[in-house]
Amino acid sequence: MSNYKITDDSATVDRLSEQRDDIYDWCVERFRYHMANDNIDEALALADEFFEWMDPDGMEKEETAFYNEDDLLNLYLSLPENYG
């Protein structure tokens, strides 16, 4: 079971959505570039890594997990030294 902290902060959601859209646009552009230049191995490697995002039917269903670097650092610093 996932233990995600879900946010509904509109500024955060909008920022992450924009970042994801930028990554998608870059990925599709690079995939098309490699295919046009007969770099099939590179195109397939990219498609393998970003398959869920490149699939038009599944793109909106794929969850985007992220972390806040400051929150992660604070959590790490709060753990006992012999944790784990």
N, C-alpha and C positions, 0 to 999 in steps of 0.2 A: 504494500500500500504506500502511496506517495505521501510524503510529509512536507508538502510545499506550503509556503506562506503566500497566500493569494492576496494580491493588492487590487484595489479598485480605484486607486488614485489616478485620476484621468491624465495628469501630466506624465506620470510614469508609464501608463499604458500607451499613451500616444507616442512617447519617445521610443519605447521598445518596438511598437508597431512600425514606426518609421525606420528604425535600424534593421528590422527584419525585412522590410520591403527593399531597402538598399542592398542587403545581402542577396536577396532573391534576384534583383535586377542584375547585380554583378555576376552572379552564378550563371544565369541564363545567357548573358552576353558572352561570358568566357566559354561556355559550352558551345554556343554557335560559332564563335571565333575558331575554336579548335576543330570543329567539324568542317568548317569552310576551308581550313588549311590542312585538311587530311591528317590531323593529329588525333587519331581515333583513340589511342590509349589514354591520352590526357583528358579527352572529352568523357570517356567512360569512367575514369577515376573520379572526375568531378561529379558526374551523374551518380556514381555509387555513393559518394559522401553526402550528397544533398538530394538523394532520391525523393524523400518525403516532401521536401520543399518544392521540387521541380514538378511533381505530379499535380496537375491542375485540380484533380478530383480530391486529393488528399491534403493539399497545401493548407487549407483553412482548418483542418482537423488536427494537424500536428501541433502539439503543445510547445511553447517556448519557455524553457526553464532558464532562469538567470539568478545571479546573486549580486548583492550589494557588497563591494569590497570592504567597506568599513564595518558592516554588520558581521561579515565573515571573520575579519581580524578580531573584532571584539569577542566573538564567540570563542575563537582560538585562545585568546589571552585569558578568558574566564575559566578554561578547563584546568583541572589540577595537573601538576607536572607529570604524574604517573598515570594519567588517563589512558586507557586502552590496554 
